């Protein structure tokens, strides 16, 4: 049995700690694994706020130590690079301009191309034009050109966070 817990860092601190306490009750259950997706810093702060009187010798909270004992394997998801941000932004814009079936077809073509190359190029204006052909409208062409201009700024300003990039586009569209 694999239990996935996602977006734990979006919960109130008490809920975060209660969830870990519930998981702790079942940690010794055979053939069971837990996958927790959350911001480590936010979870540590939630634990520290729940147990403010428990401190390490250096005065810091116990959140770090608590997670060290609870989590056997930790995977840090790196931020998107500038090239990955450009690709992500361009795919979001392409999805906005294309119909569902055309976009699914594009994704299939891009996956096939990506599988052949160890370091695939960004999905940029040239690749979009070559891949989409006559489906590359003037509006989409203009949007992708604009995205290539702003993606370096987004890479730095939004620290490579896909959620914040999507939010930026939603705010801009609104």
LUMDRENKOL-396536 format. One record per residue (C-alpha): residue number from 1; x, y, z. Coordinates in nm, 2 decimals, always signed. Layout:
BEGIN
NUM;X;Y;Z
...
END
This chain:
BEGIN
1;+0.00;+0.00;+0.00
2;+0.13;+0.34;-0.09
3;-0.03;+0.65;+0.06
4;+0.03;+0.98;-0.11
5;-0.01;+1.30;+0.09
6;+0.01;+1.60;-0.14
7;+0.00;+1.98;-0.06
8;+0.05;+1.92;+0.31
9;+0.22;+2.26;+0.32
10;-0.11;+2.43;+0.23
11;-0.27;+2.31;+0.55
12;-0.29;+2.49;+0.88
13;+0.00;+2.40;+1.12
14;-0.21;+2.19;+1.35
15;-0.33;+1.98;+1.05
16;+0.02;+1.93;+0.93
17;+0.14;+1.80;+1.27
18;-0.18;+1.59;+1.31
19;-0.12;+1.43;+0.97
20;+0.24;+1.34;+1.06
21;+0.12;+1.20;+1.40
22;-0.14;+0.98;+1.22
23;+0.13;+0.86;+0.98
24;+0.36;+0.78;+1.27
25;+0.10;+0.55;+1.41
26;+0.11;+0.33;+1.10
27;+0.48;+0.35;+1.01
28;+0.55;+0.00;+1.13
29;+0.28;-0.15;+0.91
30;+0.43;-0.40;+0.67
31;+0.43;-0.33;+0.30
32;+0.32;+0.02;+0.35
33;+0.49;+0.34;+0.23
34;+0.40;+0.71;+0.26
35;+0.49;+0.97;+0.01
36;+0.46;+1.32;+0.14
37;+0.49;+1.62;-0.10
38;+0.54;+1.94;+0.09
39;+0.77;+2.23;+0.15
40;+1.01;+2.12;+0.41
41;+1.05;+2.47;+0.56
42;+0.67;+2.51;+0.60
43;+0.64;+2.17;+0.77
44;+0.93;+2.23;+1.00
45;+0.77;+2.57;+1.10
46;+0.44;+2.39;+1.16
47;+0.60;+2.14;+1.40
48;+0.79;+2.42;+1.57
49;+0.47;+2.62;+1.63
50;+0.30;+2.31;+1.77
51;+0.58;+2.24;+2.01
52;+0.72;+2.59;+2.09
53;+0.87;+2.48;+2.43
54;+1.07;+2.19;+2.27
55;+1.40;+2.34;+2.16
56;+1.74;+2.21;+2.05
57;+2.05;+2.32;+2.24
58;+2.11;+2.60;+1.99
59;+1.76;+2.74;+2.05
60;+1.61;+2.64;+1.73
61;+1.29;+2.43;+1.71
62;+1.26;+2.06;+1.67
63;+1.10;+2.06;+1.33
64;+1.42;+1.96;+1.15
65;+1.49;+1.68;+1.38
66;+1.13;+1.55;+1.38
67;+1.14;+1.53;+1.00
68;+1.48;+1.36;+1.00
69;+1.33;+1.08;+1.21
70;+1.01;+1.05;+1.01
71;+1.14;+1.07;+0.66
72;+1.37;+0.79;+0.53
73;+1.42;+0.93;+0.18
74;+1.40;+1.30;+0.09
75;+1.39;+1.42;-0.27
76;+1.43;+1.79;-0.34
77;+1.27;+1.90;-0.66
78;+1.49;+2.16;-0.82
79;+1.35;+2.49;-0.96
80;+1.30;+2.50;-1.33
81;+1.59;+2.64;-1.54
82;+1.54;+2.94;-1.77
83;+1.51;+2.70;-2.06
84;+1.25;+2.49;-1.88
85;+1.05;+2.80;-1.79
86;+1.05;+2.91;-2.15
87;+0.92;+2.56;-2.25
88;+0.66;+2.56;-1.98
89;+0.54;+2.91;-2.06
90;+0.52;+2.83;-2.43
91;+0.33;+2.51;-2.38
92;+0.08;+2.69;-2.16
93;+0.04;+2.96;-2.43
94;+0.01;+2.69;-2.70
95;-0.25;+2.50;-2.51
96;-0.45;+2.83;-2.48
97;-0.44;+2.88;-2.86
98;-0.49;+2.52;-2.98
99;-0.79;+2.29;-2.95
100;-0.76;+1.99;-2.71
101;-0.69;+1.73;-2.98
102;-0.43;+1.94;-3.15
103;-0.25;+2.01;-2.82
104;-0.25;+1.64;-2.72
105;-0.11;+1.56;-3.07
106;+0.16;+1.82;-3.01
107;+0.25;+1.67;-2.68
108;+0.29;+1.33;-2.83
109;+0.53;+1.47;-3.10
110;+0.73;+1.65;-2.84
111;+0.76;+1.34;-2.61
112;+0.89;+1.14;-2.91
113;+1.14;+1.41;-2.99
114;+1.25;+1.44;-2.63
115;+1.30;+1.06;-2.60
116;+1.55;+1.07;-2.89
117;+1.77;+1.35;-2.75
118;+1.97;+1.34;-2.43
119;+1.94;+1.72;-2.39
120;+1.63;+1.83;-2.57
121;+1.61;+2.20;-2.67
122;+1.35;+2.43;-2.53
123;+1.01;+2.44;-2.69
124;+1.07;+2.78;-2.84
125;+0.94;+2.98;-3.14
126;+1.14;+2.79;-3.40
127;+1.04;+2.45;-3.26
128;+0.68;+2.55;-3.23
129;+0.68;+2.68;-3.59
130;+0.84;+2.36;-3.72
131;+0.61;+2.13;-3.52
132;+0.28;+2.31;-3.56
133;+0.31;+2.41;-3.92
134;-0.01;+2.59;-4.03
135;-0.15;+2.56;-3.68
136;+0.09;+2.83;-3.58
137;-0.14;+3.13;-3.58
138;-0.02;+3.49;-3.57
139;-0.15;+3.52;-3.22
140;+0.03;+3.22;-3.10
141;+0.35;+3.33;-3.28
142;+0.32;+3.67;-3.11
143;+0.26;+3.51;-2.76
144;+0.56;+3.28;-2.79
145;+0.79;+3.57;-2.90
146;+0.67;+3.76;-2.60
147;+0.73;+3.46;-2.37
148;+1.09;+3.43;-2.49
149;+1.15;+3.79;-2.38
150;+1.00;+3.75;-2.03
151;+1.11;+3.40;-1.94
152;+1.46;+3.51;-1.82
153;+1.29;+3.76;-1.58
154;+1.04;+3.50;-1.46
155;+1.33;+3.25;-1.40
156;+1.49;+3.49;-1.15
157;+1.18;+3.66;-1.01
158;+0.97;+3.35;-0.95
159;+1.26;+3.13;-0.86
160;+1.17;+2.86;-1.12
161;+0.84;+2.77;-0.95
162;+0.58;+2.64;-1.20
163;+0.29;+2.72;-0.98
164;+0.39;+3.09;-0.96
165;+0.45;+3.10;-1.33
166;+0.10;+2.96;-1.40
167;-0.04;+3.21;-1.15
168;+0.14;+3.50;-1.32
169;-0.02;+3.39;-1.66
170;-0.36;+3.36;-1.50
171;-0.33;+3.71;-1.34
172;-0.21;+3.85;-1.67
173;-0.50;+3.69;-1.86
174;-0.75;+3.81;-1.61
END
